[in-house]
Amino acid sequence: MAGVLSHEEAMALIRQAQAGDAQALERMVGANLALVRSVCGRFAGRGCEMEELYQLGALGLVKAIRNFRVELNVRFSTYAVPMIMGEIRRFLRDDGPLSVSRRLKETAARAARAAETLRQLLLREPTLLEIAQALRCDEHELAMALESASAVASLDAPLSDADGGTLGDVVGEEQADAIDRMALREEIDQLPERDKKLIMLRYFRDWTQAQTARALGMTQVQVSRQEARILRRIREAMAPDAKEA
């Protein structure tokens, strides 16, 4: 979401900001502050003041503007969201209250021992619920404990002697996948309600065109044609510079 900016205006401002234009940077930041607030809302209730989260998110936004590659052919927001979230998560992991809770660390240590015992008993990986039940603790608290105690691996660390790759290679691929998923979610959210329902039924509930037609009061031919139009619109929106064959 680049505020009232069109995709072309956003790309132009990013180019200018990357060339050192402070006014272009300020305008681009201002147009995306609603995006920062939206991301910060996901981290509410983690013991950090919202104003502090907002400042961290704004820092991530500036980094996204300075590092965005226009040739990616995606909306700026789909690149900015992981950067904003990453800035906040690094703070919570390295300096935030989650990293200093002894009780959570002790819970994580107990969970590791319980998980190993359950693996031997079940001959498979235990679920989070099974570990929580074994520890007689709340599932949510266990998830928080495991998150707070998770080790931070170096991005340059090799995955294995045979692979020849690094964790950074995998993270890069995963971020690209995340960007694609966020871009798709954003485009679906912007569809008219009837079109959104059609896509949800067809691709998220795996309904047939005939089932979807009955639910929406359409013919199967109408569903087929409308589905093709919606998918074409989404493809063009996710790759704004792409030309139809």
Secondary structure, DSSP 8 states (H G I E B T S, - for coil): --TT--HHHHHHHHHHHHTT-HHHHHHHHHHTHHHHHHHHHTTTTSSS-HHHHHHHHHHHHHHHHHH--GGG-S-HHHHHHHHHHHHHHHHHHHTSGGGG-HHHHHHHHHHHHHHHHHHHHHSS---HHHHHHHHT--HHHHHHHHHHH-----TTSBS-TTT--BHHHHHHHHHHHHHHHHHHHHHHHTS-HHHHHHHIIIIIS---HHHHHHHHT--HHHHHHHHHHHHHHHHHHHSTT----
